[in-house]
């Protein structure tokens, strides 16, 4: 597309080049993305912070942190100042590679660089800390976030709930959930699904079922993940008929099962030696 536009004499600005470059990175075509940058510079259009950050993000998505840092250094060498989004991209990349200490080092550099982390920055660090089982550090960071006057958004709260539940701190997750209720915060289907899944895995099917049954009365639209989570809970507790009833109700309510739903219920029936029903 870039070649076609240039051949037609279309003068591209930095924004257009950035859109093309970003499209390449999202598809993992880093060689093509670098090619867009080269053409951009050759044509006398100066890449900006957004351009380089987009290229960094592409390398982070590929797990190539060395290349991402190279792009950061190039940005600085050209006299540009990486912003909070640039560093958040790197922090997220490090955390996805389980290199939490490297991510935390960048995070701690924010004050020196006169940058203020936002919800996305904190969310990336929290996710990484929970993934490596560092719940105490995650809770401390969450407290620091609020002390700094940054109000957690729904994504940040969901990460907290999920992280606590995955690390077997369901009571703390429930306390956080109740605090959100008391403060009138928006509790979406994702948050309820996290708790339902946690209670199912903790063999507390009654509690999970009670939460699930109240969703419609709260005006929440049940999605395929929520149904599948509850179906799996029934199957794991040796209740295939309840799982089947919910499966049928799911379809009746206009929520189409996906591959995960079918695999869950089939495994549930096979586990109960009911292959003929599966």
Protein Blocks (a to p, Z undefined) as FASTA:
>chain_A
ZZmmmmnopacdfklmmmmmmmmmmnopaklmmmmmmmmmmnopacdfklmmmmmmmmmm
nopaklmmmmmmmmmmnopacdfklmmmmmmmmmmnopaklmmmmmmmmmmnopacdfkl
mmmmmmmmmmnopamlmmmmmmmmmmnopacdfklmmmmmmmmmmnopamlmmmmmmmmm
mnopacdfklmmmmmmmmmmnopaklmmmmmmmmmmnopacdfklmmmmmmmmmmnopak
lmmmmmmmmmmnopacdfklmmmmmmmmmmnopaklZZ
